[in-house]
């Protein structure tokens, strides 16, 4: 988060582009939790593939949108930082909850 803030101060990005990267981070969180939900059920794998590749495709489209500009590399790095920061700020409850669920399952009795 500190590196993302520093790179934003060094290479400021327009708020419109910054909000698109933030929205991509929110999409990553939503797709991650939907993937966790569908992985516990019997669903065809195409849903999981769409949930995996949709946010990645959006992220790549946002990064390569500035391909011809001199800000391509700094804004791409800043965008990745914003997506990662958004993901980790919005999903700690999911990580805590999934860890508790694994620990609350009773272990099967040992076979004699």
DSSP file (Angstrom, degrees, kcal/mol; ACC not computed):
  #  RESIDUE AA STRUCTURE BP1 BP2  ACC     N-H-->O    O-->H-N    N-H-->O    O-->H-N    TCO  KAPPA ALPHA  PHI   PSI    X-CA   Y-CA   Z-CA
    1    1 A X     >        0   0    0      0, 0.0     4,-2.3     0, 0.0     5,-0.2   0.000 360.0 360.0 360.0 -37.7    0.0    0.0    0.0
    2    2 A X  H  >  +     0   0    0      1,-0.2     4,-2.5     2,-0.2     5,-0.2   0.912 360.0  50.0 -66.9 -41.3    2.9    2.4    0.8
    3    3 A X  H  > S+     0   0    0      2,-0.2     4,-2.4     1,-0.2    -1,-0.2   0.875 110.2  50.8 -64.9 -37.1    4.5    1.6   -2.6
    4    4 A X  H  > S+     0   0    0      2,-0.2     4,-1.9     1,-0.2    -2,-0.2   0.919 111.3  47.9 -65.7 -43.5    1.2    2.3   -4.3
    5    5 A X  H  X S+     0   0    0     -4,-2.3     4,-1.8     2,-0.2    -2,-0.2   0.901 112.5  49.2 -63.5 -40.8    0.8    5.6   -2.5
    6    6 A X  H  X S+     0   0    0     -4,-2.5     4,-2.1     1,-0.2    -2,-0.2   0.919 111.0  48.9 -64.9 -43.4    4.4    6.6   -3.3
    7    7 A X  H  X S+     0   0    0     -4,-2.4     4,-2.9     1,-0.2    -1,-0.2   0.827 108.7  54.3 -68.7 -28.7    4.0    5.7   -7.0
    8    8 A X  H  < S+     0   0    0     -4,-1.9    -1,-0.2     2,-0.2    -2,-0.2   0.888 110.0  46.9 -69.0 -37.4    0.7    7.7   -7.1
    9    9 A X  H  < S+     0   0    0     -4,-1.8     3,-0.4     1,-0.2    -2,-0.2   0.868 117.7  42.9 -69.3 -35.0    2.5   10.8   -5.8
   10   10 A X  H  < S+     0   0    0     -4,-2.1     2,-0.4     1,-0.3    -2,-0.2   0.908 131.1  21.8 -76.8 -43.2    5.4   10.3   -8.2
   11   11 A X  S  < S-     0   0    0     -4,-2.9    -1,-0.3    -5,-0.2    -2,-0.1  -0.736  84.5-154.8-126.0  80.8    3.2    9.5  -11.3
   12   12 A X        -     0   0    0     -2,-0.4     2,-0.3    -3,-0.4    -3,-0.1  -0.305   7.3-155.6 -63.2 138.0   -0.3   10.9  -10.7
   13   13 A X        -     0   0    0     -5,-0.1    -1,-0.0     1,-0.1     5,-0.0  -0.864  27.7 -96.4-111.0 144.3   -3.0    9.2  -12.7
   14   14 A X     >  -     0   0    0     -2,-0.3     4,-2.3     1,-0.1     3,-0.4  -0.293  33.1-120.6 -58.3 145.9   -6.4   10.8  -13.6
   15   15 A X  H  > S+     0   0    0      1,-0.2     4,-2.4     2,-0.2     5,-0.2   0.792 110.7  60.6 -62.5 -28.4   -9.1    9.9  -11.1
   16   16 A X  H  > S+     0   0    0      2,-0.2     4,-1.4     1,-0.2    -1,-0.2   0.934 109.0  41.5 -65.2 -44.5  -11.2    8.3  -13.9
   17   17 A X  H  > S+     0   0    0     -3,-0.4     4,-1.9     2,-0.2    -2,-0.2   0.880 113.6  53.7 -69.1 -37.4   -8.5    5.7  -14.7
   18   18 A X  H  X S+     0   0    0     -4,-2.3     4,-2.1     1,-0.2    -2,-0.2   0.900 107.6  50.4 -63.4 -40.4   -7.8    5.2  -11.0
   19   19 A X  H  X S+     0   0    0     -4,-2.4     4,-2.5     2,-0.2    -1,-0.2   0.831 106.6  55.4 -69.0 -30.3  -11.5    4.5  -10.3
   20   20 A X  H  X S+     0   0    0     -4,-1.4     4,-1.9     2,-0.2    -1,-0.2   0.901 108.9  46.9 -66.8 -39.7  -11.5    1.9  -13.2
   21   21 A X  H  X S+     0   0    0     -4,-1.9     4,-1.9     2,-0.2    -2,-0.2   0.884 111.4  52.0 -67.2 -37.1   -8.6    0.1  -11.5
   22   22 A X  H  X S+     0   0    0     -4,-2.1     4,-2.1     2,-0.2    -2,-0.2   0.923 109.0  50.0 -62.7 -43.6  -10.4    0.3   -8.2
   23   23 A X  H  X S+     0   0    0     -4,-2.5     4,-2.2     1,-0.2    -1,-0.2   0.860 107.5  54.2 -63.6 -34.8  -13.5   -1.2   -9.9
   24   24 A X  H  X S+     0   0    0     -4,-1.9     4,-2.3     2,-0.2    -1,-0.2   0.884 106.7  51.8 -65.4 -37.8  -11.4   -4.0  -11.3
   25   25 A X  H  X S+     0   0    0     -4,-1.9     4,-2.1     2,-0.2    -2,-0.2   0.899 109.2  49.3 -63.3 -40.5  -10.2   -4.8   -7.8
   26   26 A X  H  X S+     0   0    0     -4,-2.1     4,-2.6     2,-0.2    -2,-0.2   0.894 109.9  51.9 -64.1 -39.3  -13.8   -5.0   -6.6
   27   27 A X  H  X S+     0   0    0     -4,-2.2     4,-2.8     2,-0.2     5,-0.2   0.889 107.0  53.3 -64.2 -38.6  -14.5   -7.3   -9.6
   28   28 A X  H  X S+     0   0    0     -4,-2.3     4,-2.4     2,-0.2    -2,-0.2   0.926 110.1  47.8 -59.2 -45.2  -11.5   -9.5   -8.5
   29   29 A X  H  X S+     0   0    0     -4,-2.1     4,-2.3     2,-0.2     5,-0.2   0.933 113.4  47.0 -63.0 -46.0  -13.0   -9.7   -5.0
   30   30 A X  H  X S+     0   0    0     -4,-2.6     4,-2.4     1,-0.2     5,-0.2   0.929 114.5  46.1 -62.8 -45.4  -16.5  -10.6   -6.2
   31   31 A X  H  X S+     0   0    0     -4,-2.8     4,-2.3     1,-0.2    -1,-0.2   0.872 110.6  54.4 -66.5 -35.4  -15.2  -13.2   -8.7
   32   32 A X  H  X S+     0   0    0     -4,-2.4     4,-2.1    -5,-0.2    -2,-0.2   0.941 111.8  43.2 -62.3 -47.0  -12.9  -14.7   -6.0
   33   33 A X  H  X S+     0   0    0     -4,-2.3     4,-2.1     1,-0.2    -2,-0.2   0.872 113.6  51.0 -70.4 -35.3  -15.8  -15.2   -3.6
   34   34 A X  H  X S+     0   0    0     -4,-2.4     4,-2.8    -5,-0.2    -1,-0.2   0.884 109.0  52.2 -66.4 -36.3  -18.1  -16.5   -6.3
   35   35 A X  H  X S+     0   0    0     -4,-2.3     4,-2.0     2,-0.2    -2,-0.2   0.910 109.5  48.9 -63.8 -41.3  -15.4  -19.0   -7.3
   36   36 A X  H  X S+     0   0    0     -4,-2.1     4,-0.8     2,-0.2    -2,-0.2   0.894 112.3  49.5 -64.0 -38.6  -15.1  -20.1   -3.7
   37   37 A X  H >< S+     0   0    0     -4,-2.1     3,-0.6     1,-0.2    -2,-0.2   0.927 115.0  42.4 -65.2 -45.9  -18.9  -20.5   -3.6
   38   38 A X  H >< S+     0   0    0     -4,-2.8     3,-1.0     1,-0.2     5,-0.3   0.746 103.9  65.4 -76.6 -22.4  -19.1  -22.5   -6.8
   39   39 A X  H 3< S+     0   0    0     -4,-2.0    -1,-0.2     1,-0.2    -2,-0.2   0.757  98.3  55.2 -72.0 -20.8  -16.1  -24.7   -6.0
   40   40 A X  T << S+     0   0    0     -4,-0.8     2,-0.3    -3,-0.6    -1,-0.2   0.536 108.3  58.1 -84.8  -6.5  -18.0  -26.2   -3.1
   41   41 A X  S <  S-     0   0    0     -3,-1.0     2,-1.1    -4,-0.2     0, 0.0  -0.758  96.9 -98.3-119.4 166.0  -20.9  -27.2   -5.4
   42   42 A X        +     0   0    0     -2,-0.3     2,-0.3     0, 0.0    -3,-0.1  -0.738  63.0 144.9 -87.6 101.2  -21.1  -29.3   -8.5
   43   43 A X        -     0   0    0     -2,-1.1     5,-0.1    -5,-0.3    -2,-0.0  -0.967  55.5 -93.5-134.6 149.9  -21.1  -26.8  -11.3
   44   44 A X    >>  -     0   0    0     -2,-0.3     3,-1.0     1,-0.1     4,-0.7  -0.267  36.0-118.3 -62.9 153.9  -19.5  -27.1  -14.7
   45   45 A X  H 3> S+     0   0    0      1,-0.2     4,-2.2     2,-0.2     5,-0.2   0.625 102.1  78.2 -73.4 -13.3  -16.0  -25.7  -15.0
   46   46 A X  H 3> S+     0   0    0      1,-0.2     4,-2.3     2,-0.2    -1,-0.2   0.846  91.6  54.4 -67.0 -30.4  -16.9  -23.0  -17.5
   47   47 A X  H <> S+     0   0    0     -3,-1.0     4,-2.3     2,-0.2    -1,-0.2   0.924 109.4  47.1 -66.2 -43.3  -18.4  -20.8  -14.7
   48   48 A X  H  X S+     0   0    0     -4,-0.7     4,-1.4     2,-0.2    -2,-0.2   0.879 111.6  51.4 -65.5 -36.7  -15.1  -21.1  -12.8
   49   49 A X  H  X S+     0   0    0     -4,-2.2     4,-2.6     2,-0.2     5,-0.3   0.913 110.1  48.4 -66.8 -41.9  -13.1  -20.3  -15.9
   50   50 A X  H  X S+     0   0    0     -4,-2.3     4,-2.3     1,-0.2     5,-0.2   0.921 111.3  50.5 -63.2 -42.8  -15.2  -17.2  -16.6
   51   51 A X  H  < S+     0   0    0     -4,-2.3     4,-0.4     1,-0.2    -1,-0.2   0.768 114.4  45.5 -67.5 -24.6  -14.8  -16.0  -13.0
   52   52 A X  H  X S+     0   0    0     -4,-1.4     4,-0.6    -5,-0.2    -2,-0.2   0.889 120.2  35.6 -82.5 -41.8  -11.1  -16.5  -13.2
   53   53 A X  H  X S+     0   0    0     -4,-2.6     4,-2.5     1,-0.2     5,-0.2   0.693 100.7  74.2 -92.2 -19.3  -10.4  -14.9  -16.6
   54   54 A X  H  X S+     0   0    0     -4,-2.3     4,-2.0    -5,-0.3     5,-0.2   0.949 101.9  40.1 -61.5 -51.2  -13.0  -12.0  -16.6
   55   55 A X  H  > S+     0   0    0     -4,-0.4     4,-2.3    -5,-0.2    -1,-0.2   0.865 115.3  53.2 -68.0 -32.0  -11.1   -9.8  -14.1
   56   56 A X  H  X S+     0   0    0     -4,-0.6     4,-2.5     2,-0.2    -1,-0.2   0.905 109.0  49.0 -66.6 -39.9   -7.7  -10.6  -15.7
   57   57 A X  H  X S+     0   0    0     -4,-2.5     4,-2.2     2,-0.2    -2,-0.2   0.900 111.8  49.0 -65.2 -40.1   -9.0   -9.6  -19.1
   58   58 A X  H  X S+     0   0    0     -4,-2.0     4,-2.1    -5,-0.2    -2,-0.2   0.909 111.3  50.0 -65.7 -40.9  -10.4   -6.4  -17.7
   59   59 A X  H  X S+     0   0    0     -4,-2.3     4,-2.3     1,-0.2    -2,-0.2   0.926 111.7  47.2 -63.3 -45.3   -7.1   -5.6  -15.9
   60   60 A X  H  X S+     0   0    0     -4,-2.5     4,-2.7     1,-0.2    -1,-0.2   0.881 110.5  53.0 -64.5 -37.6   -5.0   -6.3  -19.1
   61   61 A X  H  X S+     0   0    0     -4,-2.2     4,-0.6     1,-0.2    -1,-0.2   0.903 110.6  47.5 -64.0 -40.0   -7.4   -4.1  -21.1
   62   62 A X  H  < S+     0   0    0     -4,-2.1     4,-0.4     2,-0.2     3,-0.3   0.890 114.3  46.4 -68.4 -38.5   -6.9   -1.3  -18.7
   63   63 A X  H >< S+     0   0    0     -4,-2.3     3,-1.2     1,-0.2    -2,-0.2   0.946 114.7  45.0 -69.0 -47.7   -3.2   -1.6  -18.6
   64   64 A X  H >< S+     0   0    0     -4,-2.7     3,-1.2     1,-0.3    -1,-0.2   0.474  90.7  85.3 -79.7  -0.3   -2.8   -1.9  -22.4
   65   65 A X  T 3< S+     0   0    0     -4,-0.6     3,-0.3    -3,-0.3    -1,-0.3   0.805  94.2  45.3 -64.4 -29.4   -5.2    1.0  -23.0
   66   66 A X  T X  S+     0   0    0     -3,-1.2     3,-1.3    -4,-0.4    -1,-0.3  -0.025  76.3 127.4-101.9  28.2   -2.1    3.4  -22.5
   67   67 A X  T <  S+     0   0    0     -3,-1.2    -1,-0.2     1,-0.3     5,-0.1   0.849  73.1  43.5 -60.3 -39.4    0.2    1.4  -24.7
   68   68 A X  T 3  S+     0   0    0     -3,-0.3    -1,-0.3    -4,-0.2     2,-0.2   0.510  98.8  90.0 -85.6  -3.3    1.3    4.3  -26.9
   69   69 A X  S X  S-     0   0    0     -3,-1.3     3,-1.3     1,-0.1    -3,-0.0  -0.580  81.1-124.2 -95.3 155.2    1.8    6.8  -24.1
   70   70 A X  T 3  S+     0   0    0      1,-0.3     3,-0.3    -2,-0.2     4,-0.3   0.687 109.1  63.7 -70.1 -15.0    4.9    7.4  -22.1
   71   71 A X  T 3> S+     0   0    0      1,-0.2     4,-2.4     2,-0.1     5,-0.4   0.289  71.4 108.1 -88.6  11.4    3.0    6.7  -18.9
   72   72 A X  H <> S+     0   0    0     -3,-1.3     4,-1.9    -6,-0.2    -1,-0.2   0.937  81.1  37.3 -56.3 -54.7    2.4    3.1  -19.9
   73   73 A X  H  > S+     0   0    0     -3,-0.3     4,-2.4     2,-0.2     5,-0.2   0.941 119.6  44.5 -70.0 -48.9    4.7    1.5  -17.5
   74   74 A X  H  > S+     0   0    0     -4,-0.3     4,-2.5     1,-0.2    -1,-0.2   0.918 117.2  45.8 -63.7 -40.0    4.3    3.7  -14.4
   75   75 A X  H  X S+     0   0    0     -4,-2.4     4,-2.5     2,-0.2    -1,-0.2   0.859 111.8  52.5 -71.3 -32.3    0.5    3.8  -14.7
   76   76 A X  H  X S+     0   0    0     -4,-1.9     4,-2.3    -5,-0.4    -2,-0.2   0.919 111.9  45.3 -65.6 -43.1    0.4    0.0  -15.3
   77   77 A X  H  X S+     0   0    0     -4,-2.4     4,-2.2     2,-0.2    -2,-0.2   0.914 114.1  49.2 -66.0 -42.3    2.4   -0.6  -12.1
   78   78 A X  H  X S+     0   0    0     -4,-2.5     4,-2.4    -5,-0.2    -2,-0.2   0.902 110.0  52.0 -62.9 -40.4    0.2    1.9  -10.2
   79   79 A X  H  X S+     0   0    0     -4,-2.5     4,-2.4     2,-0.2    -2,-0.2   0.906 108.6  49.9 -63.3 -41.8   -2.9    0.2  -11.6
   80   80 A X  H  X S+     0   0    0     -4,-2.3     4,-2.6     1,-0.2    -1,-0.2   0.900 111.1  50.6 -62.6 -39.1   -1.7   -3.2  -10.4
   81   81 A X  H  X S+     0   0    0     -4,-2.2     4,-2.7     2,-0.2    -2,-0.2   0.894 109.8  49.4 -64.6 -39.9   -1.0   -1.7   -7.0
   82   82 A X  H  X S+     0   0    0     -4,-2.4     4,-2.7     2,-0.2    -2,-0.2   0.914 112.2  48.2 -66.1 -42.0   -4.5   -0.2   -6.8
   83   83 A X  H  X S+     0   0    0     -4,-2.4     4,-2.5     2,-0.2    -2,-0.2   0.931 114.3  46.0 -63.4 -45.2   -6.1   -3.6   -7.8
   84   84 A X  H  X S+     0   0    0     -4,-2.6     4,-2.5     2,-0.2     5,-0.2   0.913 113.6  48.9 -65.0 -42.1   -4.0   -5.4   -5.2
   85   85 A X  H  X S+     0   0    0     -4,-2.7     4,-2.1     2,-0.2     5,-0.2   0.922 112.4  48.4 -63.1 -43.7   -4.7   -2.9   -2.5
   86   86 A X  H  X S+     0   0    0     -4,-2.7     4,-2.1     2,-0.2    -2,-0.2   0.922 111.4  50.6 -61.7 -43.9   -8.4   -3.0   -3.2
   87   87 A X  H  X S+     0   0    0     -4,-2.5     4,-1.1     1,-0.2    -2,-0.2   0.934 114.4  42.5 -60.6 -46.8   -8.4   -6.8   -3.1
   88   88 A X  H  < S+     0   0    0     -4,-2.5     4,-0.3     1,-0.2    -1,-0.2   0.773 115.2  49.7 -76.4 -24.1   -6.6   -7.0    0.2
   89   89 A X  H  < S+     0   0    0     -4,-2.1     3,-0.3    -5,-0.2    -1,-0.2   0.829 116.9  39.8 -79.0 -31.7   -8.6   -4.2    1.8
   90   90 A X  H  < S+     0   0    0     -4,-2.1    -2,-0.2    -5,-0.2    -1,-0.2   0.563 115.6  47.8 -95.7  -8.1  -12.0   -5.6    0.8
   91   91 A X     X  +     0   0    0     -4,-1.1     4,-1.6    -5,-0.2     3,-0.2   0.244  67.4 104.3-121.9  18.7  -11.5   -9.3    1.3
   92   92 A X  H  > S+     0   0    0     -4,-0.3     4,-2.6    -3,-0.3     5,-0.2   0.863  82.7  58.4 -67.2 -29.3   -9.9   -9.9    4.7
   93   93 A X  H  > S+     0   0    0      1,-0.2     4,-2.7     2,-0.2    -1,-0.2   0.889 104.6  51.4 -64.1 -36.4  -13.3  -11.1    6.1
   94   94 A X  H  > S+     0   0    0      2,-0.2     4,-2.2     1,-0.2    -1,-0.2   0.899 111.0  46.9 -66.0 -40.2  -13.4  -13.8    3.4
   95   95 A X  H  X S+     0   0    0     -4,-1.6     4,-1.7     2,-0.2    -2,-0.2   0.906 114.9  46.1 -68.9 -40.5   -9.9  -15.0    4.3
   96   96 A X  H  X S+     0   0    0     -4,-2.6     4,-2.0     2,-0.2    -2,-0.2   0.925 113.8  49.3 -66.1 -44.0  -10.7  -15.1    8.0
   97   97 A X  H  X S+     0   0    0     -4,-2.7     4,-2.2    -5,-0.2    -2,-0.2   0.904 110.0  49.8 -64.2 -42.2  -14.0  -16.8    7.5
   98   98 A X  H  X S+     0   0    0     -4,-2.2     4,-1.6     1,-0.2    -1,-0.2   0.870 110.3  51.2 -67.7 -33.8  -12.5  -19.5    5.2
   99   99 A X  H  X S+     0   0    0     -4,-1.7     4,-1.4     1,-0.2    -1,-0.2   0.875 110.8  48.4 -68.7 -36.5   -9.8  -20.2    7.8
  100  100 A X  H  X S+     0   0    0     -4,-2.0     4,-1.6     1,-0.2    -2,-0.2   0.873 107.9  54.8 -70.4 -36.8  -12.3  -20.6   10.6
  101  101 A X  H  X S+     0   0    0     -4,-2.2     4,-0.8     1,-0.2    -1,-0.2   0.893 107.4  49.7 -65.8 -37.2  -14.5  -22.9    8.5
  102  102 A X  H  < S+     0   0    0     -4,-1.6     3,-0.4     1,-0.2    -1,-0.2   0.876 112.8  47.1 -68.2 -35.3  -11.6  -25.3    7.9
  103  103 A X  H  < S+     0   0    0     -4,-1.4    -1,-0.2     1,-0.2    -2,-0.2   0.719 107.2  57.5 -78.6 -20.7  -10.8  -25.4   11.6
  104  104 A X  H  < S+     0   0    0     -4,-1.6     2,-0.4    -5,-0.1    -1,-0.2   0.618  79.7 102.3 -86.4 -13.4  -14.4  -25.9   12.7
  105  105 A X  S  < S-     0   0    0     -4,-0.8     2,-0.1    -3,-0.4    -4,-0.0  -0.557  78.3-121.9 -72.0 128.3  -14.9  -29.1   10.7
  106  106 A X        -     0   0    0     -2,-0.4     2,-0.2     1,-0.1    -1,-0.1  -0.450  26.2-117.8 -68.8 141.2  -14.7  -32.1   12.9
  107  107 A X        -     0   0    0     -2,-0.1     3,-0.1     1,-0.1    -1,-0.1  -0.508  34.3-101.4 -76.1 147.9  -12.0  -34.5   11.9
  108  108 A X        -     0   0    0     -2,-0.2    -1,-0.1     1,-0.1     3,-0.1  -0.345  45.4 -95.2 -67.1 151.2  -13.3  -38.0   10.9
  109  109 A X        -     0   0    0      1,-0.1    -1,-0.1    -3,-0.1     2,-0.1  -0.355  46.0-101.6 -65.5 145.9  -12.8  -40.7   13.5
  110  110 A X        -     0   0    0     -3,-0.1     2,-0.4     1,-0.1    -1,-0.1  -0.410  34.2-120.5 -68.5 143.1   -9.7  -42.7   13.2
  111  111 A X              0   0    0      1,-0.1    -1,-0.1    -2,-0.1    -3,-0.0  -0.688 360.0 360.0 -85.9 134.8  -10.2  -46.2   11.6
  112  112 A X              0   0    0     -2,-0.4    -1,-0.1     0, 0.0    -2,-0.0   0.429 360.0 360.0 -96.0 360.0   -9.1  -49.0   13.8
